[in-house]
């Protein structure tokens, strides 16, 4: 929610200064609009990073679960 609020705040500040005659206000409003449009992608990336990792479909890798596993050991 804070990300959406900050995007609208950036747009509002840019529009205010843009209407006051400052040319950079239009650029700030544009940056806020781009920020707002890319927000769904940012939220999706954050959710993906916080998601717990699931085990592989074929089962767990023995090298990852068994610390005594040695693929180079000779079997006599």
C-alpha positions as a LaTeX table, in Angstrom:
\begin{tabular}{lrrr}
\hline
Residue & $x$ (\AA) & $y$ (\AA) & $z$ (\AA) \\
\hline
Unk1 & 0.00 & 0.00 & 0.00 \\
Unk2 & 2.89 & 2.34 & 0.75 \\
Unk3 & 4.25 & 1.83 & $-2.77$ \\
Unk4 & 0.97 & 2.95 & $-4.33$ \\
Unk5 & 0.72 & 5.93 & $-1.98$ \\
Unk6 & 4.25 & 7.06 & $-2.77$ \\
Unk7 & 3.58 & 6.76 & $-6.51$ \\
Unk8 & 0.51 & 8.98 & $-6.27$ \\
Unk9 & 2.43 & 11.41 & $-4.06$ \\
Unk10 & 5.19 & 11.71 & $-6.67$ \\
Unk11 & 2.59 & 12.31 & $-9.38$ \\
Unk12 & 0.79 & 14.94 & $-7.26$ \\
Unk13 & 4.02 & 16.82 & $-6.50$ \\
Unk14 & 5.00 & 16.76 & $-10.17$ \\
Unk15 & 1.59 & 17.98 & $-11.33$ \\
Unk16 & 1.59 & 20.76 & $-8.71$ \\
Unk17 & 4.99 & 22.09 & $-9.71$ \\
Unk18 & 4.27 & 21.50 & $-13.39$ \\
Unk19 & 1.14 & 23.63 & $-13.19$ \\
Unk20 & 3.10 & 26.25 & $-11.24$ \\
Unk21 & 5.36 & 26.69 & $-14.23$ \\
Unk22 & 8.34 & 24.52 & $-13.34$ \\
Unk23 & 9.32 & 22.45 & $-16.35$ \\
Unk24 & 10.85 & 19.73 & $-14.18$ \\
Unk25 & 7.44 & 19.15 & $-12.58$ \\
Unk26 & 6.27 & 17.45 & $-15.76$ \\
Unk27 & 9.28 & 15.12 & $-15.62$ \\
Unk28 & 8.53 & 14.28 & $-11.98$ \\
Unk29 & 4.90 & 13.53 & $-12.81$ \\
Unk30 & 6.04 & 11.32 & $-15.69$ \\
Unk31 & 8.43 & 9.46 & $-13.41$ \\
Unk32 & 5.62 & 8.91 & $-10.92$ \\
Unk33 & 3.40 & 7.59 & $-13.69$ \\
Unk34 & 6.10 & 5.18 & $-14.86$ \\
Unk35 & 6.57 & 4.13 & $-11.23$ \\
Unk36 & 2.85 & 3.45 & $-10.92$ \\
Unk37 & 2.72 & 1.48 & $-14.18$ \\
Unk38 & 5.66 & $-0.76$ & $-13.23$ \\
Unk39 & 4.34 & $-1.36$ & $-9.72$ \\
Unk40 & 2.62 & $-4.72$ & $-10.50$ \\
Unk41 & 5.92 & $-6.12$ & $-11.79$ \\
Unk42 & 7.78 & $-4.90$ & $-8.70$ \\
Unk43 & 5.20 & $-6.46$ & $-6.38$ \\
Unk44 & 5.38 & $-9.75$ & $-8.30$ \\
Unk45 & 9.19 & $-9.81$ & $-7.98$ \\
Unk46 & 8.99 & $-9.12$ & $-4.23$ \\
Unk47 & 6.44 & $-11.91$ & $-3.75$ \\
Unk48 & 8.57 & $-14.32$ & $-5.78$ \\
Unk49 & 11.63 & $-13.54$ & $-3.66$ \\
Unk50 & 9.71 & $-14.14$ & $-0.43$ \\
Unk51 & 8.08 & $-17.40$ & $-1.55$ \\
Unk52 & 9.42 & $-20.55$ & 0.11 \\
Unk53 & 11.43 & $-22.82$ & $-2.14$ \\
Unk54 & 9.75 & $-26.10$ & $-2.98$ \\
Unk55 & 11.65 & $-29.38$ & $-3.33$ \\
Unk56 & 12.32 & $-30.70$ & $-6.85$ \\
Unk57 & 9.52 & $-32.68$ & $-8.48$ \\
Unk58 & 11.56 & $-35.89$ & $-8.68$ \\
Unk59 & 12.45 & $-35.86$ & $-5.00$ \\
Unk60 & 15.36 & $-34.44$ & $-3.11$ \\
Unk61 & 18.89 & $-34.61$ & $-4.47$ \\
Unk62 & 20.95 & $-37.02$ & $-2.31$ \\
Unk63 & 23.95 & $-34.72$ & $-2.52$ \\
Unk64 & 21.90 & $-31.90$ & $-1.04$ \\
Unk65 & 20.40 & $-33.91$ & 1.82 \\
Unk66 & 23.04 & $-36.50$ & 2.78 \\
Unk67 & 26.26 & $-34.88$ & 3.93 \\
Unk68 & 28.13 & $-38.20$ & 3.80 \\
Unk69 & 27.27 & $-38.71$ & 0.12 \\
Unk70 & 30.41 & $-38.77$ & $-2.03$ \\
Unk71 & 29.90 & $-39.27$ & $-5.77$ \\
Unk72 & 33.62 & $-40.06$ & $-6.22$ \\
Unk73 & 33.77 & $-42.84$ & $-3.63$ \\
Unk74 & 34.78 & $-46.26$ & $-4.90$ \\
Unk75 & 32.48 & $-49.14$ & $-4.18$ \\
Unk76 & 34.53 & $-52.33$ & $-3.63$ \\
\hline
\end{tabular}
